Amino acid sequence: MTVPLRKPARKNPVERTRQPTLPAAARSRTFHGMTRAAAEGRFELQVCQECSKIQYPPRDVCGYCLSHRLQWSEVDRRATLVATTVLHHSNDVYFRERLPWRIGTVHMTAGPVVIAHVHPACEEGTPVQLEMKLDRSGNAALFALPPVLPPHYLDDPMMREMTNDVKFRRVLVTDGKSALGMAMIGALLQTDASIIFVGDQQPWRPCAAFNSLLADSRIQVHAMDVTDSDSLERVAAEIGGKVDVLINTADLLRDGGMLGTNNVSTASDMFNVSCLGLLRLAQTFGGAMAGRAADGANSASAWVNIFSIHALASLPSRGVWSAAQAGGLSLSHCLRAELQTVGIRVMNVFTGPVDYEWEQTTPPPRVAPAQIARQIVQGLANGLEDVYVGDVANDIRERLRSNAKALERELASGN
């Protein structure tokens, strides 16, 4: 049974935060096939195309027939917990600070026998299900969970190390007045988030739907605009050392490609929000979050950036906006590399057309802002790095993997 997490006592602001530590990060290039699957919440192992044997650990040739034809595929995650042990001592600094730590031998129904981190609700000799989680160093790790998840299972300290649940954490939503921002606030209010900091880009603009959300005492509104460095610095000076999870909902969508217009001011505005806006946020909030990455149960934990799926595949009718999204994604990868050194997860969320005013003429299917918000909260709870929301986003992801050049031609022709 998992002991419910208690809200941590208020931290003494004078007390020094310990230095962040990470588990061992050295992995082979082949192993990162598991990392790719874990980043998206899938469970994939190598399957030999010659003898159909499932491989673990990942390898370059089949351990049974020596074939090099190994394909990453979804496999049965059901297993039986054979034996467990609890570590009370470790020479590794990361684990030494987090003992006791439970590990065990797990026999998969699909065949392999693996060593996995084991949830305390699992009992020896009983069925379990395996999941792939990303550890604090950003690498895949196997985690054994009971088939029926018990209440508060995410409160287990081992699970909390590999996920980014917002429970008892303080969350910043950068643009709370947008349709997605208000949906994000509504989803966070359904969680046990401690405080929800909300950025108001347009304090002068009345919005009844936004004002109705402010009745909850957990919400704190701050005038901030990602295109204004001064406003970000003022807010960061006030709350930068308190933000545990940052969710960047700022966006500016306008139609148009490269030809047929001599006006670059609109393009500049889109890049100012999607690219330079992210850069400003990283420079004002990133350092303070990195400094609190080892702050205990409610440490700084995750940074969420929301992009259109066309950051990965340009839509010519909105080519400049697609380029701004792609530029923001490139900066997000840079931010991920920098924050990974302290164990903070950067989650990229890719959406299809969003059902709000700037997509009124876009034919369905469109994705509701509330659905995006729910999947962000769930993605944080699962510790994901890449989340795809909506039929269009998932379709383009699969088409990119199948034939990227064909997708480029199809988008150019409007298909």
JOWORA-V904096 format. One record per residue. RES is the residue in one small letter. PSI is psi in whole degrees, -180 to 180 (NA if undefined). D_CENTER is the distance of its C-alpha to the mean C-alpha in Angstrom with 1 decimal. Layout:
res=RES psi=PSI d_center=D_CENTER
res=RES psi=PSI d_center=D_CENTER
This chain:
res=m psi=136 d_center=27.3
res=t psi=129 d_center=24.3
res=v psi=125 d_center=25.5
res=p psi=140 d_center=23.6
res=l psi=132 d_center=21.9
res=r psi=147 d_center=24.1
res=k psi=123 d_center=23.2
res=p psi=149 d_center=23.7
res=a psi=155 d_center=26.7
res=r psi=131 d_center=26.4
res=k psi=140 d_center=26.0
res=n psi=118 d_center=29.1
res=p psi=-17 d_center=28.2
res=v psi=-22 d_center=30.8
res=e psi=136 d_center=29.5
res=r psi=134 d_center=27.8
res=t psi=136 d_center=24.3
res=r psi=159 d_center=24.4
res=q psi=140 d_center=23.0
res=p psi=142 d_center=19.6
res=t psi=155 d_center=20.1
res=l psi=151 d_center=18.1
res=p psi=165 d_center=19.2
res=a psi=134 d_center=21.0
res=a psi=-6 d_center=19.0
res=a psi=122 d_center=21.8
res=r psi=155 d_center=21.1
res=s psi=162 d_center=23.0
res=r psi=-38 d_center=21.9
res=t psi=-39 d_center=22.6
res=f psi=-31 d_center=20.3
res=h psi=-2 d_center=17.2
res=g psi=-38 d_center=17.8
res=m psi=-39 d_center=16.4
res=t psi=-42 d_center=13.4
res=r psi=-43 d_center=12.8
res=a psi=-45 d_center=13.2
res=a psi=-35 d_center=11.0
res=a psi=-26 d_center=8.0
res=e psi=6 d_center=8.7
res=g psi=22 d_center=10.1
res=r psi=166 d_center=13.6
res=f psi=99 d_center=16.6
res=e psi=140 d_center=18.7
res=l psi=166 d_center=21.6
res=q psi=136 d_center=24.4
res=v psi=125 d_center=27.3
res=c psi=129 d_center=30.6
res=q psi=-6 d_center=32.2
res=e psi=-51 d_center=35.6
res=c psi=-1 d_center=35.9
res=s psi=12 d_center=32.7
res=k psi=141 d_center=31.8
res=i psi=135 d_center=28.3
res=q psi=135 d_center=27.4
res=y psi=131 d_center=25.9
res=p psi=168 d_center=25.2
res=p psi=141 d_center=24.2
res=r psi=170 d_center=27.3
res=d psi=-26 d_center=29.0
res=v psi=157 d_center=31.8
res=c psi=134 d_center=32.4
res=g psi=-4 d_center=33.7
res=y psi=-44 d_center=36.3
res=c psi=1 d_center=37.8
res=l psi=17 d_center=36.5
res=s psi=146 d_center=35.2
res=h psi=0 d_center=32.6
res=r psi=77 d_center=31.4
res=l psi=128 d_center=28.2
res=q psi=133 d_center=25.6
res=w psi=125 d_center=22.0
res=s psi=154 d_center=22.1
res=e psi=133 d_center=20.8
res=v psi=166 d_center=23.1
res=d psi=124 d_center=24.2
res=r psi=2 d_center=22.1
res=r psi=146 d_center=25.0
res=a psi=177 d_center=26.8
res=t psi=133 d_center=29.3
res=l psi=114 d_center=28.9
res=v psi=-52 d_center=32.0
res=a psi=153 d_center=32.1
res=t psi=163 d_center=30.1
res=t psi=155 d_center=30.7
res=v psi=121 d_center=29.4
res=l psi=128 d_center=29.1
res=h psi=0 d_center=30.9
res=h psi=142 d_center=31.2
res=s psi=141 d_center=29.3
res=n psi=-11 d_center=30.2
res=d psi=129 d_center=26.5
res=v psi=-42 d_center=25.7
res=y psi=-52 d_center=22.1
res=f psi=-32 d_center=23.3
res=r psi=-32 d_center=26.5
res=e psi=-8 d_center=24.8
res=r psi=13 d_center=23.0
res=l psi=151 d_center=26.0
res=p psi=155 d_center=26.9
res=w psi=127 d_center=24.6
res=r psi=129 d_center=25.3
res=i psi=165 d_center=25.3
res=g psi=168 d_center=27.3
res=t psi=129 d_center=28.7
res=v psi=128 d_center=27.5
res=h psi=112 d_center=29.5
res=m psi=144 d_center=27.5
res=t psi=-32 d_center=29.4
res=a psi=-12 d_center=28.6
res=g psi=-56 d_center=30.6
res=p psi=154 d_center=28.9
res=v psi=127 d_center=29.2
res=v psi=160 d_center=26.2
res=i psi=129 d_center=25.4
res=a psi=157 d_center=22.4
res=h psi=140 d_center=21.0
res=v psi=127 d_center=22.6
res=h psi=143 d_center=21.8
res=p psi=-18 d_center=24.9
res=a psi=-8 d_center=25.5
res=c psi=141 d_center=26.4
res=e psi=145 d_center=30.1
res=e psi=141 d_center=31.9
res=g psi=2 d_center=33.5
res=t psi=160 d_center=31.4
res=p psi=146 d_center=28.9
res=v psi=169 d_center=25.2
res=q psi=140 d_center=22.1
res=l psi=143 d_center=19.9
res=e psi=152 d_center=16.2
res=m psi=123 d_center=14.2
res=k psi=155 d_center=11.7
res=l psi=127 d_center=10.4
res=d psi=-177 d_center=12.6
res=r psi=-21 d_center=12.6
res=s psi=-2 d_center=14.0
res=g psi=15 d_center=11.3
res=n psi=154 d_center=13.7
res=a psi=143 d_center=14.1
res=a psi=145 d_center=16.1
res=l psi=136 d_center=18.0
res=f psi=127 d_center=18.0
res=a psi=127 d_center=20.9
res=l psi=155 d_center=20.7
res=p psi=150 d_center=23.6
res=p psi=-37 d_center=24.0
res=v psi=113 d_center=24.1
res=l psi=127 d_center=21.4
res=p psi=164 d_center=23.3
res=p psi=145 d_center=22.7
res=h psi=22 d_center=20.5
res=y psi=-27 d_center=19.3
res=l psi=-12 d_center=16.0
res=d psi=-12 d_center=18.3
res=d psi=133 d_center=19.5
res=p psi=-36 d_center=19.0
res=m psi=-42 d_center=18.0
res=m psi=-39 d_center=15.3
res=r psi=-26 d_center=14.1
res=e psi=-26 d_center=14.0
res=m psi=5 d_center=11.5
res=t psi=-180 d_center=9.2
res=n psi=41 d_center=8.2
res=d psi=139 d_center=10.5
res=v psi=0 d_center=12.0
res=k psi=125 d_center=15.4
res=f psi=17 d_center=17.8
res=r psi=159 d_center=15.4
res=r psi=125 d_center=16.2
res=v psi=136 d_center=13.9
res=l psi=124 d_center=14.8
res=v psi=117 d_center=14.7
res=t psi=-35 d_center=16.3
res=d psi=92 d_center=18.4
res=g psi=-13 d_center=19.4
res=k psi=-11 d_center=22.3
res=s psi=164 d_center=20.7
res=a psi=-43 d_center=20.4
res=l psi=-37 d_center=16.7
res=g psi=-44 d_center=16.9
res=m psi=-37 d_center=19.4
res=a psi=-38 d_center=17.5
res=m psi=-42 d_center=14.5
res=i psi=-45 d_center=17.2
res=g psi=-40 d_center=18.8
res=a psi=-39 d_center=15.8
res=l psi=-31 d_center=15.2
res=l psi=-19 d_center=19.0
res=q psi=-2 d_center=18.8
res=t psi=-176 d_center=16.8
res=d psi=31 d_center=18.3
res=a psi=140 d_center=16.6
res=s psi=-54 d_center=19.4
res=i psi=142 d_center=19.6
res=i psi=104 d_center=18.1
res=f psi=133 d_center=19.0
res=v psi=125 d_center=19.5
res=g psi=133 d_center=20.5
res=d psi=106 d_center=23.5
res=q psi=-26 d_center=24.1
res=q psi=76 d_center=27.5
res=p psi=-25 d_center=29.2
res=w psi=-16 d_center=32.4
res=r psi=119 d_center=31.2
res=p psi=142 d_center=31.9
res=c psi=106 d_center=29.4
res=a psi=-40 d_center=30.5
res=a psi=-39 d_center=27.3
res=f psi=-45 d_center=25.4
res=n psi=-32 d_center=28.3
res=s psi=-24 d_center=28.2
res=l psi=-18 d_center=24.8
res=l psi=-1 d_center=26.1
res=a psi=-24 d_center=28.4
res=d psi=132 d_center=25.9
res=s psi=-14 d_center=26.7
res=r psi=-13 d_center=23.1
res=i psi=133 d_center=22.6
res=q psi=123 d_center=23.6
res=v psi=137 d_center=24.1
res=h psi=134 d_center=24.4
res=a psi=113 d_center=25.8
res=m psi=144 d_center=23.5
res=d psi=124 d_center=23.2
res=v psi=-13 d_center=20.8
res=t psi=2 d_center=23.9
res=d psi=105 d_center=26.0
res=s psi=-37 d_center=25.6
res=d psi=-43 d_center=28.1
res=s psi=-39 d_center=26.3
res=l psi=-41 d_center=23.0
res=e psi=-37 d_center=25.1
res=r psi=-45 d_center=27.0
res=v psi=-41 d_center=23.9
res=a psi=-35 d_center=22.3
res=a psi=-27 d_center=25.7
res=e psi=-43 d_center=25.7
res=i psi=0 d_center=22.2
res=g psi=-35 d_center=20.3
res=g psi=3 d_center=21.0
res=k psi=-15 d_center=19.7
res=v psi=125 d_center=16.2
res=d psi=-35 d_center=13.6
res=v psi=127 d_center=10.5
res=l psi=128 d_center=10.9
res=i psi=110 d_center=10.0
res=n psi=105 d_center=12.0
res=t psi=5 d_center=13.8
res=a psi=136 d_center=16.8
res=d psi=157 d_center=18.2
res=l psi=111 d_center=21.7
res=l psi=127 d_center=22.8
res=r psi=147 d_center=26.4
res=d psi=162 d_center=28.1
res=g psi=144 d_center=30.1
res=g psi=-147 d_center=30.2
res=m psi=-29 d_center=32.1
res=l psi=160 d_center=35.7
res=g psi=3 d_center=37.8
res=t psi=143 d_center=37.0
res=n psi=7 d_center=38.0
res=n psi=113 d_center=35.7
res=v psi=-2 d_center=32.9
res=s psi=-38 d_center=32.2
res=t psi=-41 d_center=29.8
res=a psi=-42 d_center=28.0
res=s psi=-39 d_center=27.9
res=d psi=-41 d_center=26.5
res=m psi=-42 d_center=23.5
res=f psi=-32 d_center=22.8
res=n psi=-33 d_center=23.4
res=v psi=-53 d_center=20.6
res=s psi=-35 d_center=17.9
res=c psi=-65 d_center=18.8
res=l psi=-30 d_center=21.0
res=g psi=-45 d_center=19.2
res=l psi=-40 d_center=16.0
res=l psi=-43 d_center=18.4
res=r psi=-43 d_center=20.2
res=l psi=-43 d_center=17.2
res=a psi=-40 d_center=16.2
res=q psi=-28 d_center=19.9
res=t psi=-31 d_center=20.5
res=f psi=-24 d_center=17.5
res=g psi=-43 d_center=15.9
res=g psi=-43 d_center=19.0
res=a psi=-39 d_center=19.3
res=m psi=-42 d_center=15.8
res=a psi=-35 d_center=16.4
res=g psi=-15 d_center=19.7
res=r psi=22 d_center=18.3
res=a psi=-14 d_center=15.8
res=a psi=40 d_center=18.6
res=d psi=26 d_center=19.7
res=g psi=-153 d_center=19.8
res=a psi=-27 d_center=18.2
res=n psi=43 d_center=17.0
res=s psi=163 d_center=16.0
res=a psi=133 d_center=13.7
res=s psi=-41 d_center=10.3
res=a psi=155 d_center=7.2
res=w psi=127 d_center=7.4
res=v psi=126 d_center=6.1
res=n psi=135 d_center=8.4
res=i psi=125 d_center=9.9
res=f psi=159 d_center=12.3
res=s psi=152 d_center=15.0
res=i psi=-18 d_center=15.2
res=h psi=2 d_center=18.3
res=a psi=-24 d_center=16.5
res=l psi=-26 d_center=16.9
res=a psi=107 d_center=20.3
res=s psi=138 d_center=22.6
res=l psi=107 d_center=24.4
res=p psi=-35 d_center=27.8
res=s psi=-16 d_center=28.8
res=r psi=48 d_center=25.9
res=g psi=-39 d_center=26.0
res=v psi=-42 d_center=25.7
res=w psi=-41 d_center=22.7
res=s psi=-40 d_center=21.1
res=a psi=-39 d_center=22.0
res=a psi=-40 d_center=20.6
res=q psi=-42 d_center=17.2
res=a psi=-39 d_center=17.5
res=g psi=-41 d_center=18.5
res=g psi=-38 d_center=15.6
res=l psi=-40 d_center=13.3
res=s psi=-43 d_center=15.6
res=l psi=-35 d_center=15.3
res=s psi=-37 d_center=11.5
res=h psi=-37 d_center=12.2
res=c psi=-44 d_center=14.8
res=l psi=-39 d_center=12.9
res=r psi=-43 d_center=10.4
res=a psi=-38 d_center=13.7
res=e psi=-42 d_center=15.3
res=l psi=-21 d_center=12.8
res=q psi=-25 d_center=12.4
res=t psi=-17 d_center=16.1
res=v psi=2 d_center=15.6
res=g psi=15 d_center=12.7
res=i psi=129 d_center=10.1
res=r psi=133 d_center=6.5
res=v psi=116 d_center=5.7
res=m psi=123 d_center=2.8
res=n psi=127 d_center=5.8
res=v psi=124 d_center=7.1
res=f psi=125 d_center=10.6
res=t psi=156 d_center=13.4
res=g psi=-166 d_center=17.0
res=p psi=133 d_center=19.8
res=v psi=139 d_center=19.1
res=d psi=81 d_center=22.1
res=y psi=-177 d_center=23.3
res=e psi=-33 d_center=26.4
res=w psi=-2 d_center=25.5
res=e psi=22 d_center=25.0
res=q psi=-35 d_center=28.2
res=t psi=-2 d_center=29.9
res=t psi=127 d_center=27.1
res=p psi=152 d_center=28.2
res=p psi=163 d_center=26.1
res=p psi=139 d_center=23.8
res=r psi=156 d_center=21.6
res=v psi=133 d_center=18.6
res=a psi=141 d_center=19.0
res=p psi=-36 d_center=17.0
res=a psi=-34 d_center=17.0
res=q psi=-41 d_center=15.4
res=i psi=-45 d_center=12.4
res=a psi=-44 d_center=12.2
res=r psi=-41 d_center=12.6
res=q psi=-27 d_center=9.9
res=i psi=-46 d_center=7.3
res=v psi=-43 d_center=9.1
res=q psi=-39 d_center=9.2
res=g psi=-39 d_center=5.7
res=l psi=-42 d_center=5.6
res=a psi=-29 d_center=8.9
res=n psi=-6 d_center=8.3
res=g psi=34 d_center=6.1
res=l psi=162 d_center=4.3
res=e psi=-32 d_center=3.8
res=d psi=125 d_center=5.7
res=v psi=131 d_center=6.7
res=y psi=126 d_center=10.4
res=v psi=124 d_center=12.4
res=g psi=159 d_center=16.1
res=d psi=-41 d_center=19.0
res=v psi=-45 d_center=19.4
res=a psi=-45 d_center=15.9
res=n psi=-34 d_center=16.2
res=d psi=-45 d_center=19.8
res=i psi=-36 d_center=19.3
res=r psi=-47 d_center=16.7
res=e psi=-37 d_center=19.4
res=r psi=-33 d_center=22.2
res=l psi=-42 d_center=20.6
res=r psi=-30 d_center=20.6
res=s psi=-51 d_center=24.1
res=n psi=91 d_center=25.9
res=a psi=-36 d_center=24.3
res=k psi=-39 d_center=27.8
res=a psi=-41 d_center=28.7
res=l psi=-41 d_center=25.7
res=e psi=-45 d_center=26.7
res=r psi=-40 d_center=30.2
res=e psi=-41 d_center=29.3
res=l psi=-36 d_center=27.2
res=a psi=-32 d_center=30.1
res=s psi=2 d_center=32.5
res=g psi=15 d_center=30.5
res=n psi=NA d_center=29.5
